[in-house]
């Protein structure tokens, strides 16, 4: 797919102004031709929600309303552009918290209408996958000579593991914006399990980074936690049993007066999650005949997952792709990358675009 569009006989860059407000980050970005990030502004609410132990939807929505104009203005300023330079306006319209989504959707519609620009609604999870298309790769991505060219410009088809606080999917990315889901969680998402375990051992919110940090000081083989398999669905995930096993371990230790080594517990729990995620992904790539594997979503920034997946891919002759951490968590650059390919396919949304909090991957 070309990175430019033809208009009046001339080739022009496509600049997408993207907005993301599906949860607790108010974000805006300007992305050029789906690959180059000209600006990426994120106003995080983590400090605000930490005191409550998780995201409070109403507070998140109000904070989005306070911050969204300034975030968009800064994104345009950082990119050295204004609305007259923008080709289209993109926004996450699902899934997510309905109130939070509505703030971004309303803002995007107002800007697109006022500036007379096309409006492109983007699926949040499609955005996470598209984070792998952004070419701001750190130096460590270049250590595999065989994959250098592909790392600079990942293109479908490939297998992608999507892991975040609300989603655990294993998909085949057949083309830009075209997915076949071959595995999904039956209960807790991986990120949700991280948050619950972190809360149970007193690490606090957000759980993922805190468990990751504690696990670096622990022994991943100190405690043997279960690895769940779903009968008849080899690529599905189930983390509720693992979460229950951790909680039972904690309760038993408290009842018997045993000392809980938080670092060992965190490392053992994380190892159990990572082993399942990596095993399913590599097995799927081999069975379906793909030589490229990518990861996406907030949990994709987990250091143990990245290292384990990298090692497994090297051992199995697979090329491994992963975004820099800033593009793993919620951001607007990934929405701009996904929107570019939707725009090129002719996707346009009307002024009746609405928030769809339970939007399924592949739905329009």
C-alpha positions, 0 to 999 in steps of 0.5 A: 500500500502506498504511503502517499495519496494522489490528488490533482496529479500530485503526490502528497503526504497523508497527515492524520490528527489522531485522538485517544481517550478510551480509558485514563490517558488523554492523548493526541498525535500527528502521524505521517503516512502511517509510519512516522510520528511527528508528535505524540502527546499523552496526559496520563491520569495514573497519579489521580487514579492510584489513590483509588486503586484503579480507574474511576470512570466518571473521574476519567471522563471529567479529566479528559474534558479538562485536558483534551483541547490542550493536548490536541493543541500541543500535538499540532504545535509539536508537529509544526502543523495546523489543521489546514495541513491535516488530511483527516481526523481520527479517533478511538470510538471503542472499545473502552469506557463509554464516558471517556470515549464520548469525550474523544469522539465528540472532540474529533467530530467537532474538529473534523466538521469545523475544519472540513476534514474526513473523520475516521473512527478507529478500533482501539485494539487495531491501534495497538497492533498498528503500533508495530508499524511505527518506525521509531525502533530503538537500537536493540531491534537491530541486533538480528541482521535477518530481521533488519529490513522487516523491522524497519517496515513490518507488513502483514501477514503476521501473528500478533499477541495482543495483551492489555488490561482488558484484552488478551487476543491471539490474532492473524493479521492478514492485512492492514485492519483485517484480523482473524482471531484464533485465541482469546481469554476465557476470563481475566485478561493478562493485564487484569490478572497482573493488577489483581495480584499486585493489589493482593500483595500490596504493590498497588496500582498500576499492577503491571509495571509494579509486578514487573519491577518486583519480579526482577529481584525474585526467583521465577521458579520459587513457587510453582503456579498452574498453567491453564489449558483450555480443552478444545481451544489450544490458543485460548487463555485462562488466567482466573485459575492462576489468579486464584492460586496466587490468592490461595497461596497468600491466604495460606501463608497468612494463616500459617504465619509464613513469610511471603517473599513478594519478589519471588511471588511476583516473579513466579506469577509473571513466569506462569503468565509469560510461559503461556503467552509465549507458548501459544504465540509461537505454536500458532505461528508455526502451525499457521506457517507465519515467520513474523510475530508481533506483540501489542498492548500495555503488557507488551512492555513487560520486560520478561515477556519481551525477553522470553518471546525474543528468545523463543522466536530466535530458537524457532526461526521467527522474526520478532517485532515489538513497539517501544514501551511508549507505544505499548500503553495507550497513545494516539500515535498508534491510532494515527497509524491504524487510521492511515490504512483505514483512510487509504481503504476508503473508510470514512465515518459520518457525524453520527459516529458514536462511542461503542464501549464493547466494540469487537475486533473486526467490527465496523 
